[in-house]
Amino acid sequence: MAERIVVALGGNALGNSPEEQLELVRSTARPIVDLVEKGYEVIIGHGNGPQVGMINLAMEFSANKGGSTPFMPFPECGAMTQGYIGYHLQQAIQQELNARGIDKACATVVTQVVVDERDPGFQKPTKPVGSFYSKEESERIAQEKGFTFVEDAGRGYRRVVPSPIPQRIVEKRVVEQLVSCGDVVITVGGGGIPVVETENGLRGVAAVIDKDRASALLAREVQADRLIILTAVDRVCINFNKPDQQELAEMTLADCEKYIAEGQFAPGSMLPKVQSCMEFVRDSAPGCTALITSLSRAAEALEGKTGTVIRK
C-alpha cells in the first residue's frame, strides 16, 4: 500500500503577485511530482498570507472609494485565494505529471476548517490584515463594522483578526476519496476557511488559521504516514545564525520540548512548524513521523539524506 504524505508548502513556493506566482509554481511542481513519481499518495496544503492580503486590500480600497464593489467579508477573501492559488498549483502539477507520462489528475478542494467560537484567540486578535489607516479612520471603521485595529510599528493602524486552533476538516471525506482514486489533492489552502458550527449549519468567521497547524490536523484526520513541512531551510537548527549554529537531523518529542523551553525557535517562523509536527506525531499511529526541510530537497529528505525528522 502506498505511503500517504501531507505536504505543507511555505510562502517561498508561491509569489506575491499572480504573475510571479504563475512563474514560481512551475518550479514548485517539479519536487511535488518527484514524490508522486516515487509512489507516494500526495496531499498538499499551502499558505496564503500575501495573497489574502492583496485581495483584502483591493476589496477594501474599492469599497472605501464609494464605488459599486461591495465590501467583501474576510472568509470570502480566503476562499478566493484557495481558488486562484489552487488553479495555479494544479495547472503546474498537471502539466508536470503529463510531461512525465504519469496518468494522474490533480484537483483543488475549497476547504472549510471548523474552529471553536470560544477559542481564546477570538478574545485577542493578533493577525494583521489589509490596509493601513489613520487613527481617525480606524476608529470610524471599527465603529461601523466592529473590527479591531492596532497600531502597527509607526506605520498606521491596521485591522487584526484572530488565529484560532483548527478543530476539524469539513471536506475530509472528499479529500480521502480523491486520494484513494490516485489523484493529487490541494486542500486547506491558507489554513482553510475558518467556520464555526451553529444551529443553522456552518458560518464563516473573520480569522486566519495557521497553515502548518491545519496541515497537521489534516494529516491526522486522513491517517497520513508522514507530514512534511517545507520551508526555506534544509534542516532545523539550534543556535540559529550564531557561531555555534547546529543542524538537527532528528528530534524526539522530548527534544522538541527542551528546545522550545530554551527559546530556540522563533515564534513567527520555526516554532509553529515544530509545534505542528509535534501535534501530528503525538496523535498519530506509532511509526508516523514528521519532516521539516526545503522544497527543492523534499525527495532527498524522504530518503534520509537531509531534513529534520521528528518522531515520538
Summary of the structure (lengths in Angstrom):
residues: 312
radius of gyration: 19.7
end to end distance: 23.0
largest distance: 60.8
contacts: 1053
relative contact order: 0.15
helix: 43%
strand: 25%
